């Protein structure tokens, strides 16, 4: 995962979490530590992207 685009990284993680049937959890300990090294805008776009990816992944998993 490259840390150049927060929303893209977040979307990909959220999508894969939802497909795996995981609960919505945008910030694991490791992700949180990595994000702490990033600017605020990265973290905000990461969380937005994660939410969107999680919704899309959940829809796909549920066949909607």
PDBQT receptor file of N, H, CA, C and O in Angstrom, charges set to zero:
ATOM      1  N   UNK A   1       0.841  -1.172   0.000  1.00  0.00    +0.000 N 
ATOM      2  CA  UNK A   1       0.000   0.000   0.000  1.00  0.00    +0.000 C 
ATOM      3  C   UNK A   1       0.887   1.235   0.000  1.00  0.00    +0.000 C 
ATOM      4  O   UNK A   1       1.735   1.399   0.877  1.00  0.00    +0.000 OA
ATOM      5  N   UNK A   2       0.695   2.078  -0.957  1.00  0.00    +0.000 N 
ATOM      6  H   UNK A   2       0.006   1.944  -1.669  1.00  0.00    +0.000 HD
ATOM      7  CA  UNK A   2       1.492   3.299  -0.989  1.00  0.00    +0.000 C 
ATOM      8  C   UNK A   2       0.775   4.375  -0.194  1.00  0.00    +0.000 C 
ATOM      9  O   UNK A   2      -0.454   4.419  -0.161  1.00  0.00    +0.000 OA
ATOM     10  N   UNK A   3       1.535   5.228   0.435  1.00  0.00    +0.000 N 
ATOM     11  H   UNK A   3       2.534   5.193   0.408  1.00  0.00    +0.000 HD
ATOM     12  CA  UNK A   3       0.931   6.277   1.244  1.00  0.00    +0.000 C 
ATOM     13  C   UNK A   3       1.066   7.624   0.561  1.00  0.00    +0.000 C 
ATOM     14  O   UNK A   3       1.555   8.589   1.149  1.00  0.00    +0.000 OA
ATOM     15  N   UNK A   4       0.626   7.677  -0.686  1.00  0.00    +0.000 N 
ATOM     16  H   UNK A   4       0.229   6.893  -1.164  1.00  0.00    +0.000 HD
ATOM     17  CA  UNK A   4       0.664   8.934  -1.416  1.00  0.00    +0.000 C 
ATOM     18  C   UNK A   4      -0.717   9.548  -1.503  1.00  0.00    +0.000 C 
ATOM     19  O   UNK A   4      -0.850  10.771  -1.562  1.00  0.00    +0.000 OA
ATOM     20  N   UNK A   5      -1.752   8.715  -1.510  1.00  0.00    +0.000 N 
ATOM     21  H   UNK A   5      -1.645   7.722  -1.462  1.00  0.00    +0.000 HD
ATOM     22  CA  UNK A   5      -3.110   9.203  -1.662  1.00  0.00    +0.000 C 
ATOM     23  C   UNK A   5      -3.967   8.583  -0.568  1.00  0.00    +0.000 C 
ATOM     24  O   UNK A   5      -4.305   7.401  -0.627  1.00  0.00    +0.000 OA
ATOM     25  N   UNK A   6      -4.312   9.383   0.424  1.00  0.00    +0.000 N 
ATOM     26  H   UNK A   6      -4.037  10.343   0.473  1.00  0.00    +0.000 HD
ATOM     27  CA  UNK A   6      -5.054   8.869   1.570  1.00  0.00    +0.000 C 
ATOM     28  C   UNK A   6      -6.379   8.246   1.219  1.00  0.00    +0.000 C 
ATOM     29  O   UNK A   6      -6.724   7.184   1.737  1.00  0.00    +0.000 OA
ATOM     30  N   UNK A   7      -7.133   8.895   0.340  1.00  0.00    +0.000 N 
ATOM     31  H   UNK A   7      -6.852   9.758  -0.080  1.00  0.00    +0.000 HD
ATOM     32  CA  UNK A   7      -8.465   8.370   0.050  1.00  0.00    +0.000 C 
ATOM     33  C   UNK A   7      -8.391   7.053  -0.712  1.00  0.00    +0.000 C 
ATOM     34  O   UNK A   7      -9.213   6.163  -0.494  1.00  0.00    +0.000 OA
ATOM     35  N   UNK A   8      -7.418   6.925  -1.599  1.00  0.00    +0.000 N 
ATOM     36  H   UNK A   8      -6.750   7.648  -1.776  1.00  0.00    +0.000 HD
ATOM     37  CA  UNK A   8      -7.265   5.676  -2.362  1.00  0.00    +0.000 C 
ATOM     38  C   UNK A   8      -6.843   4.537  -1.432  1.00  0.00    +0.000 C 
ATOM     39  O   UNK A   8      -7.378   3.431  -1.518  1.00  0.00    +0.000 OA
ATOM     40  N   UNK A   9      -5.895   4.806  -0.556  1.00  0.00    +0.000 N 
ATOM     41  H   UNK A   9      -5.460   5.704  -0.486  1.00  0.00    +0.000 HD
ATOM     42  CA  UNK A   9      -5.450   3.794   0.401  1.00  0.00    +0.000 C 
ATOM     43  C   UNK A   9      -6.602   3.378   1.311  1.00  0.00    +0.000 C 
ATOM     44  O   UNK A   9      -6.807   2.192   1.572  1.00  0.00    +0.000 OA
ATOM     45  N   UNK A  10      -7.346   4.368   1.788  1.00  0.00    +0.000 N 
ATOM     46  H   UNK A  10      -7.180   5.331   1.576  1.00  0.00    +0.000 HD
ATOM     47  CA  UNK A  10      -8.467   4.088   2.678  1.00  0.00    +0.000 C 
ATOM     48  C   UNK A  10      -9.549   3.294   1.989  1.00  0.00    +0.000 C 
ATOM     49  O   UNK A  10     -10.121   2.368   2.564  1.00  0.00    +0.000 OA
ATOM     50  N   UNK A  11      -9.829   3.664   0.744  1.00  0.00    +0.000 N 
ATOM     51  H   UNK A  11      -9.365   4.417   0.277  1.00  0.00    +0.000 HD
ATOM     52  CA  UNK A  11     -10.868   2.968  -0.019  1.00  0.00    +0.000 C 
ATOM     53  C   UNK A  11     -10.498   1.500  -0.193  1.00  0.00    +0.000 C 
ATOM     54  O   UNK A  11     -11.322   0.614   0.033  1.00  0.00    +0.000 OA
ATOM     55  N   UNK A  12      -9.266   1.249  -0.593  1.00  0.00    +0.000 N 
ATOM     56  H   UNK A  12      -8.596   1.969  -0.777  1.00  0.00    +0.000 HD
ATOM     57  CA  UNK A  12      -8.819  -0.131  -0.819  1.00  0.00    +0.000 C 
ATOM     58  C   UNK A  12      -8.899  -0.967   0.454  1.00  0.00    +0.000 C 
ATOM     59  O   UNK A  12      -9.319  -2.123   0.417  1.00  0.00    +0.000 OA
ATOM     60  N   UNK A  13      -8.497  -0.384   1.572  1.00  0.00    +0.000 N 
ATOM     61  H   UNK A  13      -8.156   0.555   1.601  1.00  0.00    +0.000 HD
ATOM     62  CA  UNK A  13      -8.535  -1.110   2.838  1.00  0.00    +0.000 C 
ATOM     63  C   UNK A  13      -9.978  -1.359   3.268  1.00  0.00    +0.000 C 
ATOM     64  O   UNK A  13     -10.315  -2.459   3.706  1.00  0.00    +0.000 OA
ATOM     65  N   UNK A  14     -10.824  -0.350   3.144  1.00  0.00    +0.000 N 
ATOM     66  H   UNK A  14     -10.550   0.543   2.788  1.00  0.00    +0.000 HD
ATOM     67  CA  UNK A  14     -12.228  -0.501   3.521  1.00  0.00    +0.000 C 
ATOM     68  C   UNK A  14     -12.930  -1.538   2.670  1.00  0.00    +0.000 C 
ATOM     69  O   UNK A  14     -13.715  -2.341   3.174  1.00  0.00    +0.000 OA
ATOM     70  N   UNK A  15     -12.645  -1.519   1.379  1.00  0.00    +0.000 N 
ATOM     71  H   UNK A  15     -12.007  -0.866   0.970  1.00  0.00    +0.000 HD
ATOM     72  CA  UNK A  15     -13.272  -2.459   0.448  1.00  0.00    +0.000 C 
ATOM     73  C   UNK A  15     -12.879  -3.892   0.796  1.00  0.00    +0.000 C 
ATOM     74  O   UNK A  15     -13.731  -4.779   0.849  1.00  0.00    +0.000 OA
ATOM     75  N   UNK A  16     -11.594  -4.114   1.032  1.00  0.00    +0.000 N 
ATOM     76  H   UNK A  16     -10.902  -3.393   0.989  1.00  0.00    +0.000 HD
ATOM     77  CA  UNK A  16     -11.139  -5.475   1.342  1.00  0.00    +0.000 C 
ATOM     78  C   UNK A  16     -11.655  -5.931   2.707  1.00  0.00    +0.000 C 
ATOM     79  O   UNK A  16     -11.973  -7.108   2.881  1.00  0.00    +0.000 OA
ATOM     80  N   UNK A  17     -11.743  -5.016   3.680  1.00  0.00    +0.000 N 
ATOM     81  H   UNK A  17     -11.485  -4.060   3.539  1.00  0.00    +0.000 HD
ATOM     82  CA  UNK A  17     -12.293  -5.373   4.992  1.00  0.00    +0.000 C 
ATOM     83  C   UNK A  17     -13.746  -5.804   4.873  1.00  0.00    +0.000 C 
ATOM     84  O   UNK A  17     -14.152  -6.799   5.473  1.00  0.00    +0.000 OA
ATOM     85  N   UNK A  18     -14.532  -5.058   4.098  1.00  0.00    +0.000 N 
ATOM     86  H   UNK A  18     -14.202  -4.250   3.610  1.00  0.00    +0.000 HD
ATOM     87  CA  UNK A  18     -15.955  -5.371   3.950  1.00  0.00    +0.000 C 
ATOM     88  C   UNK A  18     -16.144  -6.702   3.229  1.00  0.00    +0.000 C 
ATOM     89  O   UNK A  18     -16.996  -7.502   3.618  1.00  0.00    +0.000 OA
ATOM     90  N   UNK A  19     -15.358  -6.946   2.185  1.00  0.00    +0.000 N 
ATOM     91  H   UNK A  19     -14.666  -6.296   1.869  1.00  0.00    +0.000 HD
ATOM     92  CA  UNK A  19     -15.465  -8.219   1.461  1.00  0.00    +0.000 C 
ATOM     93  C   UNK A  19     -15.110  -9.397   2.363  1.00  0.00    +0.000 C 
ATOM     94  O   UNK A  19     -15.656 -10.491   2.212  1.00  0.00    +0.000 OA
ATOM     95  N   UNK A  20     -14.206  -9.170   3.289  1.00  0.00    +0.000 N 
ATOM     96  H   UNK A  20     -13.763  -8.282   3.411  1.00  0.00    +0.000 HD
ATOM     97  CA  UNK A  20     -13.800 -10.229   4.216  1.00  0.00    +0.000 C 
ATOM     98  C   UNK A  20     -14.804 -10.384   5.357  1.00  0.00    +0.000 C 
ATOM     99  O   UNK A  20     -14.660 -11.271   6.198  1.00  0.00    +0.000 OA
ATOM    100  N   UNK A  21     -15.820  -9.520   5.387  1.00  0.00    +0.000 N 
ATOM    101  H   UNK A  21     -15.936  -8.798   4.704  1.00  0.00    +0.000 HD
ATOM    102  CA  UNK A  21     -16.841  -9.601   6.424  1.00  0.00    +0.000 C 
ATOM    103  C   UNK A  21     -16.402  -9.040   7.756  1.00  0.00    +0.000 C 
ATOM    104  O   UNK A  21     -16.989  -9.360   8.790  1.00  0.00    +0.000 OA
ATOM    105  N   UNK A  22     -15.369  -8.201   7.746  1.00  0.00    +0.000 N 
ATOM    106  H   UNK A  22     -14.893  -7.941   6.906  1.00  0.00    +0.000 HD
ATOM    107  CA  UNK A  22     -14.902  -7.606   8.994  1.00  0.00    +0.000 C 
ATOM    108  C   UNK A  22     -15.812  -6.449   9.392  1.00  0.00    +0.000 C 
ATOM    109  O   UNK A  22     -16.494  -5.855   8.557  1.00  0.00    +0.000 OA
ATOM    110  N   UNK A  23     -15.805  -6.145  10.681  1.00  0.00    +0.000 N 
ATOM    111  H   UNK A  23     -15.251  -6.628  11.359  1.00  0.00    +0.000 HD
ATOM    112  CA  UNK A  23     -16.534  -4.971  11.142  1.00  0.00    +0.000 C 
ATOM    113  C   UNK A  23     -15.789  -3.736  10.671  1.00  0.00    +0.000 C 
ATOM    114  O   UNK A  23     -14.588  -3.776  10.403  1.00  0.00    +0.000 OA
ATOM    115  N   UNK A  24     -16.522  -2.642  10.576  1.00  0.00    +0.000 N 
ATOM    116  H   UNK A  24     -17.498  -2.609  10.794  1.00  0.00    +0.000 HD
ATOM    117  CA  UNK A  24     -15.917  -1.391  10.117  1.00  0.00    +0.000 C 
ATOM    118  C   UNK A  24     -14.914  -0.914  11.161  1.00  0.00    +0.000 C 
ATOM    119  O   UNK A  24     -15.295  -0.562  12.277  1.00  0.00    +0.000 OA
ATOM    120  N   UNK A  25     -13.658  -0.902  10.805  1.00  0.00    +0.000 N 
ATOM    121  H   UNK A  25     -13.349  -1.188   9.898  1.00  0.00    +0.000 HD
ATOM    122  CA  UNK A  25     -12.602  -0.490  11.724  1.00  0.00    +0.000 C 
ATOM    123  C   UNK A  25     -11.485   0.155  10.917  1.00  0.00    +0.000 C 
ATOM    124  O   UNK A  25     -10.532  -0.519  10.525  1.00  0.00    +0.000 OA
ATOM    125  N   UNK A  26     -11.598   1.466  10.663  1.00  0.00    +0.000 N 
ATOM    126  H   UNK A  26     -12.372   2.013  10.981  1.00  0.00    +0.000 HD
ATOM    127  CA  UNK A  26     -10.646   2.116   9.768  1.00  0.00    +0.000 C 
ATOM    128  C   UNK A  26      -9.232   2.211  10.304  1.00  0.00    +0.000 C 
ATOM    129  O   UNK A  26      -8.287   2.321   9.523  1.00  0.00    +0.000 OA
ATOM    130  N   UNK A  27      -9.062   2.171  11.627  1.00  0.00    +0.000 N 
ATOM    131  H   UNK A  27      -9.830   2.082  12.261  1.00  0.00    +0.000 HD
ATOM    132  CA  UNK A  27      -7.722   2.400  12.144  1.00  0.00    +0.000 C 
ATOM    133  C   UNK A  27      -7.294   1.274  13.073  1.00  0.00    +0.000 C 
ATOM    134  O   UNK A  27      -7.606   1.278  14.263  1.00  0.00    +0.000 OA
ATOM    135  N   UNK A  28      -6.581   0.322  12.514  1.00  0.00    +0.000 N 
ATOM    136  H   UNK A  28      -6.327   0.319  11.547  1.00  0.00    +0.000 HD
ATOM    137  CA  UNK A  28      -5.967  -0.695  13.361  1.00  0.00    +0.000 C 
ATOM    138  C   UNK A  28      -4.756  -0.040  14.022  1.00  0.00    +0.000 C 
ATOM    139  O   UNK A  28      -4.382   1.077  13.665  1.00  0.00    +0.000 OA
ATOM    140  N   UNK A  29      -4.158  -0.714  14.960  1.00  0.00    +0.000 N 
ATOM    141  H   UNK A  29      -4.462  -1.622  15.250  1.00  0.00    +0.000 HD
ATOM    142  CA  UNK A  29      -3.003  -0.139  15.653  1.00  0.00    +0.000 C 
ATOM    143  C   UNK A  29      -1.891   0.217  14.674  1.00  0.00    +0.000 C 
ATOM    144  O   UNK A  29      -1.317   1.304  14.746  1.00  0.00    +0.000 OA
ATOM    145  N   UNK A  30      -1.591  -0.695  13.763  1.00  0.00    +0.000 N 
ATOM    146  H   UNK A  30      -2.057  -1.577  13.704  1.00  0.00    +0.000 HD
ATOM    147  CA  UNK A  30      -0.514  -0.445  12.805  1.00  0.00    +0.000 C 
ATOM    148  C   UNK A  30      -0.855   0.716  11.877  1.00  0.00    +0.000 C 
ATOM    149  O   UNK A  30      -0.022   1.591  11.639  1.00  0.00    +0.000 OA
ATOM    150  N   UNK A  31      -2.083   0.724  11.351  1.00  0.00    +0.000 N 
ATOM    151  H   UNK A  31      -2.760   0.014  11.544  1.00  0.00    +0.000 HD
ATOM    152  CA  UNK A  31      -2.485   1.814  10.467  1.00  0.00    +0.000 C 
ATOM    153  C   UNK A  31      -2.428   3.142  11.207  1.00  0.00    +0.000 C 
ATOM    154  O   UNK A  31      -1.991   4.152  10.656  1.00  0.00    +0.000 OA
ATOM    155  N   UNK A  32      -2.871   3.132  12.452  1.00  0.00    +0.000 N 
ATOM    156  H   UNK A  32      -3.226   2.311  12.900  1.00  0.00    +0.000 HD
ATOM    157  CA  UNK A  32      -2.848   4.355  13.245  1.00  0.00    +0.000 C 
ATOM    158  C   UNK A  32      -1.438   4.886  13.418  1.00  0.00    +0.000 C 
ATOM    159  O   UNK A  32      -1.206   6.093  13.355  1.00  0.00    +0.000 OA
ATOM    160  N   UNK A  33      -0.497   3.978  13.638  1.00  0.00    +0.000 N 
ATOM    161  H   UNK A  33      -0.685   2.997  13.690  1.00  0.00    +0.000 HD
ATOM    162  CA  UNK A  33       0.892   4.396  13.805  1.00  0.00    +0.000 C 
ATOM    163  C   UNK A  33       1.441   4.969  12.506  1.00  0.00    +0.000 C 
ATOM    164  O   UNK A  33       2.157   5.970  12.517  1.00  0.00    +0.000 OA
ATOM    165  N   UNK A  34       1.105   4.333  11.385  1.00  0.00    +0.000 N 
ATOM    166  H   UNK A  34       0.524   3.520  11.376  1.00  0.00    +0.000 HD
ATOM    167  CA  UNK A  34       1.576   4.837  10.095  1.00  0.00    +0.000 C 
ATOM    168  C   UNK A  34       0.966   6.198   9.800  1.00  0.00    +0.000 C 
ATOM    169  O   UNK A  34       1.649   7.100   9.316  1.00  0.00    +0.000 OA
ATOM    170  N   UNK A  35      -0.331   6.344  10.095  1.00  0.00    +0.000 N 
ATOM    171  H   UNK A  35      -0.886   5.611  10.488  1.00  0.00    +0.000 HD
ATOM    172  CA  UNK A  35      -1.005   7.603   9.810  1.00  0.00    +0.000 C 
ATOM    173  C   UNK A  35      -0.479   8.742  10.668  1.00  0.00    +0.000 C 
ATOM    174  O   UNK A  35      -0.497   9.899  10.248  1.00  0.00    +0.000 OA
ATOM    175  N   UNK A  36      -0.011   8.417  11.869  1.00  0.00    +0.000 N 
ATOM    176  H   UNK A  36       0.003   7.477  12.209  1.00  0.00    +0.000 HD
ATOM    177  CA  UNK A  36       0.504   9.451  12.759  1.00  0.00    +0.000 C 
ATOM    178  C   UNK A  36       1.693  10.174  12.128  1.00  0.00    +0.000 C 
ATOM    179  O   UNK A  36       2.011  11.305  12.497  1.00  0.00    +0.000 OA
ATOM    180  N   UNK A  37       2.342   9.513  11.178  1.00  0.00    +0.000 N 
ATOM    181  H   UNK A  37       2.084   8.595  10.879  1.00  0.00    +0.000 HD
ATOM    182  CA  UNK A  37       3.494  10.113  10.510  1.00  0.00    +0.000 C 
ATOM    183  C   UNK A  37       3.084  10.950   9.299  1.00  0.00    +0.000 C 
ATOM    184  O   UNK A  37       3.928  11.572   8.653  1.00  0.00    +0.000 OA
ATOM    185  N   UNK A  38       1.796  10.961   8.998  1.00  0.00    +0.000 N 
ATOM    186  H   UNK A  38       1.111  10.456   9.522  1.00  0.00    +0.000 HD
ATOM    187  CA  UNK A  38       1.297  11.661   7.809  1.00  0.00    +0.000 C 
ATOM    188  C   UNK A  38       0.649  12.983   8.188  1.00  0.00    +0.000 C 
ATOM    189  O   UNK A  38       0.270  13.183   9.342  1.00  0.00    +0.000 OA
ATOM    190  N   UNK A  39       0.522  13.882   7.225  1.00  0.00    +0.000 N 
ATOM    191  H   UNK A  39       0.830  13.720   6.288  1.00  0.00    +0.000 HD
ATOM    192  CA  UNK A  39      -0.176  15.140   7.499  1.00  0.00    +0.000 C 
ATOM    193  C   UNK A  39      -1.658  14.903   7.791  1.00  0.00    +0.000 C 
ATOM    194  O   UNK A  39      -2.211  13.862   7.436  1.00  0.00    +0.000 OA
ATOM    195  N   UNK A  40      -2.285  15.867   8.434  1.00  0.00    +0.000 N 
ATOM    196  H   UNK A  40      -1.836  16.712   8.723  1.00  0.00    +0.000 HD
ATOM    197  CA  UNK A  40      -3.690  15.767   8.812  1.00  0.00    +0.000 C 
ATOM    198  C   UNK A  40      -4.589  15.499   7.611  1.00  0.00    +0.000 C 
ATOM    199  O   UNK A  40      -5.536  14.719   7.709  1.00  0.00    +0.000 OA
ATOM    200  N   UNK A  41      -4.306  16.133   6.489  1.00  0.00    +0.000 N 
ATOM    201  H   UNK A  41      -3.537  16.767   6.409  1.00  0.00    +0.000 HD
ATOM    202  CA  UNK A  41      -5.162  15.950   5.317  1.00  0.00    +0.000 C 
ATOM    203  C   UNK A  41      -5.135  14.508   4.839  1.00  0.00    +0.000 C 
ATOM    204  O   UNK A  41      -6.142  14.003   4.343  1.00  0.00    +0.000 OA
ATOM    205  N   UNK A  42      -4.008  13.845   4.979  1.00  0.00    +0.000 N 
ATOM    206  H   UNK A  42      -3.190  14.256   5.382  1.00  0.00    +0.000 HD
ATOM    207  CA  UNK A  42      -3.933  12.433   4.582  1.00  0.00    +0.000 C 
ATOM    208  C   UNK A  42      -4.886  11.605   5.437  1.00  0.00    +0.000 C 
ATOM    209  O   UNK A  42      -5.644  10.788   4.913  1.00  0.00    +0.000 OA
ATOM    210  N   UNK A  43      -4.848  11.811   6.735  1.00  0.00    +0.000 N 
ATOM    211  H   UNK A  43      -4.233  12.474   7.161  1.00  0.00    +0.000 HD
ATOM    212  CA  UNK A  43      -5.684  11.032   7.645  1.00  0.00    +0.000 C 
ATOM    213  C   UNK A  43      -7.159  11.267   7.370  1.00  0.00    +0.000 C 
ATOM    214  O   UNK A  43      -7.948  10.322   7.368  1.00  0.00    +0.000 OA
ATOM    215  N   UNK A  44      -7.540  12.522   7.136  1.00  0.00    +0.000 N 
ATOM    216  H   UNK A  44      -6.899  13.289   7.138  1.00  0.00    +0.000 HD
ATOM    217  CA  UNK A  44      -8.943  12.834   6.862  1.00  0.00    +0.000 C 
ATOM    218  C   UNK A  44      -9.415  12.165   5.578  1.00  0.00    +0.000 C 
ATOM    219  O   UNK A  44     -10.495  11.576   5.548  1.00  0.00    +0.000 OA
ATOM    220  N   UNK A  45      -8.619  12.249   4.520  1.00  0.00    +0.000 N 
ATOM    221  H   UNK A  45      -7.741  12.728   4.545  1.00  0.00    +0.000 HD
ATOM    222  CA  UNK A  45      -9.036  11.633   3.260  1.00  0.00    +0.000 C 
ATOM    223  C   UNK A  45      -8.992  10.114   3.364  1.00  0.00    +0.000 C 
ATOM    224  O   UNK A  45      -9.779   9.426   2.714  1.00  0.00    +0.000 OA
ATOM    225  N   UNK A  46      -8.075   9.584   4.178  1.00  0.00    +0.000 N 
ATOM    226  H   UNK A  46      -7.435  10.143   4.706  1.00  0.00    +0.000 HD
ATOM    227  CA  UNK A  46      -8.008   8.139   4.395  1.00  0.00    +0.000 C 
ATOM    228  C   UNK A  46      -9.315   7.648   5.023  1.00  0.00    +0.000 C 
ATOM    229  O   UNK A  46      -9.880   6.649   4.579  1.00  0.00    +0.000 OA
ATOM    230  N   UNK A  47      -9.788   8.341   6.042  1.00  0.00    +0.000 N 
ATOM    231  H   UNK A  47      -9.329   9.153   6.403  1.00  0.00    +0.000 HD
ATOM    232  CA  UNK A  47     -11.015   7.930   6.730  1.00  0.00    +0.000 C 
ATOM    233  C   UNK A  47     -12.230   8.055   5.818  1.00  0.00    +0.000 C 
ATOM    234  O   UNK A  47     -13.116   7.201   5.841  1.00  0.00    +0.000 OA
ATOM    235  N   UNK A  48     -12.274   9.113   5.019  1.00  0.00    +0.000 N 
ATOM    236  H   UNK A  48     -11.554   9.807   5.000  1.00  0.00    +0.000 HD
ATOM    237  CA  UNK A  48     -13.375   9.270   4.051  1.00  0.00    +0.000 C 
ATOM    238  C   UNK A  48     -13.351   8.130   3.039  1.00  0.00    +0.000 C 
ATOM    239  O   UNK A  48     -14.384   7.529   2.741  1.00  0.00    +0.000 OA
ATOM    240  N   UNK A  49     -12.179   7.844   2.520  1.00  0.00    +0.000 N 
ATOM    241  H   UNK A  49     -11.341   8.332   2.762  1.00  0.00    +0.000 HD
ATOM    242  CA  UNK A  49     -12.037   6.777   1.537  1.00  0.00    +0.000 C 
ATOM    243  C   UNK A  49     -12.390   5.423   2.117  1.00  0.00    +0.000 C 
ATOM    244  O   UNK A  49     -13.008   4.590   1.453  1.00  0.00    +0.000 OA
ATOM    245  N   UNK A  50     -11.992   5.211   3.359  1.00  0.00    +0.000 N 
ATOM    246  H   UNK A  50     -11.490   5.887   3.898  1.00  0.00    +0.000 HD
ATOM    247  CA  UNK A  50     -12.293   3.934   4.016  1.00  0.00    +0.000 C 
ATOM    248  C   UNK A  50     -13.803   3.735   4.123  1.00  0.00    +0.000 C 
ATOM    249  O   UNK A  50     -14.312   2.652   3.831  1.00  0.00    +0.000 OA
ATOM    250  N   UNK A  51     -14.513   4.774   4.538  1.00  0.00    +0.000 N 
ATOM    251  H   UNK A  51     -14.099   5.653   4.774  1.00  0.00    +0.000 HD
ATOM    252  CA  UNK A  51     -15.969   4.670   4.683  1.00  0.00    +0.000 C 
ATOM    253  C   UNK A  51     -16.630   4.311   3.369  1.00  0.00    +0.000 C 
ATOM    254  O   UNK A  51     -17.502   3.443   3.319  1.00  0.00    +0.000 OA
ATOM    255  N   UNK A  52     -16.217   4.979   2.307  1.00  0.00    +0.000 N 
ATOM    256  H   UNK A  52     -15.509   5.684   2.347  1.00  0.00    +0.000 HD
ATOM    257  CA  UNK A  52     -16.800   4.708   0.990  1.00  0.00    +0.000 C 
ATOM    258  C   UNK A  52     -16.449   3.298   0.520  1.00  0.00    +0.000 C 
ATOM    259  O   UNK A  52     -17.308   2.584   0.001  1.00  0.00    +0.000 OA
ATOM    260  N   UNK A  53     -15.215   2.902   0.697  1.00  0.00    +0.000 N 
ATOM    261  H   UNK A  53     -14.517   3.482   1.119  1.00  0.00    +0.000 HD
ATOM    262  CA  UNK A  53     -14.792   1.565   0.291  1.00  0.00    +0.000 C 
ATOM    263  C   UNK A  53     -15.511   0.482   1.070  1.00  0.00    +0.000 C 
ATOM    264  O   UNK A  53     -15.875  -0.557   0.518  1.00  0.00    +0.000 OA
ATOM    265  N   UNK A  54     -15.712   0.728   2.358  1.00  0.00    +0.000 N 
ATOM    266  H   UNK A  54     -15.416   1.571   2.806  1.00  0.00    +0.000 HD
ATOM    267  CA  UNK A  54     -16.389  -0.255   3.194  1.00  0.00    +0.000 C 
ATOM    268  C   UNK A  54     -17.838  -0.427   2.739  1.00  0.00    +0.000 C 
ATOM    269  O   UNK A  54     -18.340  -1.549   2.667  1.00  0.00    +0.000 OA
ATOM    270  N   UNK A  55     -18.505   0.678   2.435  1.00  0.00    +0.000 N 
ATOM    271  H   UNK A  55     -18.097   1.590   2.494  1.00  0.00    +0.000 HD
ATOM    272  CA  UNK A  55     -19.896   0.603   1.949  1.00  0.00    +0.000 C 
ATOM    273  C   UNK A  55     -19.967  -0.163   0.633  1.00  0.00    +0.000 C 
ATOM    274  O   UNK A  55     -20.811  -1.043   0.467  1.00  0.00    +0.000 OA
ATOM    275  N   UNK A  56     -19.083   0.172  -0.296  1.00  0.00    +0.000 N 
ATOM    276  H   UNK A  56     -18.397   0.887  -0.161  1.00  0.00    +0.000 HD
ATOM    277  CA  UNK A  56     -19.091  -0.499  -1.605  1.00  0.00    +0.000 C 
ATOM    278  C   UNK A  56     -18.785  -1.989  -1.466  1.00  0.00    +0.000 C 
ATOM    279  O   UNK A  56     -19.435  -2.824  -2.095  1.00  0.00    +0.000 OA
ATOM    280  N   UNK A  57     -17.799  -2.313  -0.645  1.00  0.00    +0.000 N 
ATOM    281  H   UNK A  57     -17.271  -1.635  -0.134  1.00  0.00    +0.000 HD
ATOM    282  CA  UNK A  57     -17.428  -3.707  -0.442  1.00  0.00    +0.000 C 
ATOM    283  C   UNK A  57     -18.545  -4.505   0.210  1.00  0.00    +0.000 C 
ATOM    284  O   UNK A  57     -18.775  -5.664  -0.136  1.00  0.00    +0.000 OA
ATOM    285  N   UNK A  58     -19.234  -3.884   1.149  1.00  0.00    +0.000 N 
ATOM    286  H   UNK A  58     -19.047  -2.943   1.430  1.00  0.00    +0.000 HD
ATOM    287  CA  UNK A  58     -20.343  -4.553   1.824  1.00  0.00    +0.000 C 
ATOM    288  C   UNK A  58     -21.488  -4.815   0.849  1.00  0.00    +0.000 C 
ATOM    289  O   UNK A  58     -22.110  -5.876   0.886  1.00  0.00    +0.000 OA
ATOM    290  N   UNK A  59     -21.761  -3.852  -0.016  1.00  0.00    +0.000 N 
ATOM    291  H   UNK A  59     -21.256  -2.989  -0.046  1.00  0.00    +0.000 HD
ATOM    292  CA  UNK A  59     -22.808  -4.038  -1.028  1.00  0.00    +0.000 C 
ATOM    293  C   UNK A  59     -22.454  -5.200  -1.947  1.00  0.00    +0.000 C 
ATOM    294  O   UNK A  59     -23.308  -6.024  -2.272  1.00  0.00    +0.000 OA
ATOM    295  N   UNK A  60     -21.206  -5.263  -2.361  1.00  0.00    +0.000 N 
ATOM    296  H   UNK A  60     -20.512  -4.593  -2.098  1.00  0.00    +0.000 HD
ATOM    297  CA  UNK A  60     -20.782  -6.345  -3.257  1.00  0.00    +0.000 C 
ATOM    298  C   UNK A  60     -20.881  -7.699  -2.542  1.00  0.00    +0.000 C 
ATOM    299  O   UNK A  60     -21.335  -8.685  -3.123  1.00  0.00    +0.000 OA
ATOM    300  N   UNK A  61     -20.459  -7.731  -1.298  1.00  0.00    +0.000 N 
ATOM    301  H   UNK A  61     -20.090  -6.930  -0.826  1.00  0.00    +0.000 HD
ATOM    302  CA  UNK A  61     -20.498  -8.978  -0.528  1.00  0.00    +0.000 C 
ATOM    303  C   UNK A  61     -21.934  -9.460  -0.337  1.00  0.00    +0.000 C 
ATOM    304  O   UNK A  61     -22.198 -10.662  -0.338  1.00  0.00    +0.000 OA
ATOM    305  N   UNK A  62     -22.853  -8.520  -0.175  1.00  0.00    +0.000 N 
ATOM    306  H   UNK A  62     -22.639  -7.543  -0.175  1.00  0.00    +0.000 HD
ATOM    307  CA  UNK A  62     -24.262  -8.871   0.031  1.00  0.00    +0.000 C 
ATOM    308  C   UNK A  62     -25.020  -9.028  -1.279  1.00  0.00    +0.000 C 
ATOM    309  O   UNK A  62     -26.220  -9.302  -1.272  1.00  0.00    +0.000 OA
ATOM    310  N   UNK A  63     -24.337  -8.858  -2.392  1.00  0.00    +0.000 N 
ATOM    311  H   UNK A  63     -23.362  -8.635  -2.397  1.00  0.00    +0.000 HD
ATOM    312  CA  UNK A  63     -24.942  -9.060  -3.702  1.00  0.00    +0.000 C 
ATOM    313  C   UNK A  63     -25.961  -8.008  -4.087  1.00  0.00    +0.000 C 
ATOM    314  O   UNK A  63     -26.904  -8.291  -4.826  1.00  0.00    +0.000 OA
ATOM    315  N   UNK A  64     -25.775  -6.791  -3.587  1.00  0.00    +0.000 N 
ATOM    316  H   UNK A  64     -25.010  -6.561  -2.986  1.00  0.00    +0.000 HD
ATOM    317  CA  UNK A  64     -26.718  -5.707  -3.909  1.00  0.00    +0.000 C 
ATOM    318  C   UNK A  64     -26.206  -4.928  -5.103  1.00  0.00    +0.000 C 
ATOM    319  O   UNK A  64     -26.850  -3.973  -5.539  1.00  0.00    +0.000 OA
TER     320      UNK A  64
